[in-house]
Amino acid sequence: VQLVESGGGLVQPGGSLRLSCTASGFTFSSSAMSWYRQAPGKEREWVASIYGYGPITHVADSVKGRFTISRVNANNTVYLQMNSLKPEDTAVYYCRAVGPGYDYWGQGTQVTVSS
């Protein structure tokens, strides 16, 4: 089982990034996929989730209107499009997969928003 995040990096305030999380070793299309983040010295917090084949999504109030979660089941990949980034979005972003009898996490990708 693997969840591999990519797409993080350094971006200026107001910029955009798209994170990807590619899964293997389990039935991706049956999984609820989520993004979480953890800033230095803070607890990990939920950012967004997407269920099943993609029509149902939820995002945290702190990122609503700026972040969009989506998935392509054919590619076993979930995305997080992040626009209008702010310094407070700086964190390690983690991908999570939850399904019947399993709960997997990726290793994380660093996002730094700074001028």
Long-range contacts (C-beta under 8 A, 24 or more apart in sequence): 1-25, 1-26, 1-102, 1-104, 3-95, 3-96, 3-97, 3-104, 3-105, 3-106, 3-107, 4-106, 4-107, 5-93, 5-94, 5-95, 5-106, 5-107, 5-108, 5-109, 6-109, 7-109, 8-93, 8-109, 8-110, 8-111, 9-110, 9-111, 9-112, 10-112, 10-114, 11-85, 11-111, 11-112, 11-113, 12-113, 12-114, 12-115, 13-85, 13-86, 13-87, 13-113, 13-114, 13-115, 14-84, 14-85, 15-85, 15-113, 16-81, 16-82, 16-83, 16-84, 16-85, 17-82, 17-85, 17-111, 18-79, 18-80, 18-81, 18-82, 19-79, 19-80, 19-82, 19-93, 19-95, 19-109, 19-111, 20-77, 20-78, 20-79, 21-77, 21-78, 21-79, 21-80, 21-95, 21-106, 22-75, 22-76, 22-77, 23-76, 23-77, 23-78, 23-95, 23-97, 23-104, 24-76, 26-97, 26-99, 26-102, 26-104, 27-99, 28-73, 28-76, 28-97, 29-53, 29-73, 30-99, 30-100, 31-97, 31-98, 31-99, 32-97, 32-98, 32-99, 33-69, 33-71, 33-78, 33-95, 33-96, 33-97, 34-95, 34-96, 34-97, 34-98, 35-69, 35-78, 35-80, 35-93, 35-94, 35-95, 35-96, 36-93, 36-94, 36-96, 37-89, 37-91, 37-92, 37-93, 37-94, 37-111, 38-91, 38-92, 38-94, 38-108, 39-88, 39-90, 39-91, 42-91, 44-94, 47-80, 47-93, 48-80, 50-78, 63-89, 82-111, 85-111, 85-113, 86-113, 87-113, 87-114, 88-113, 89-113, 90-114
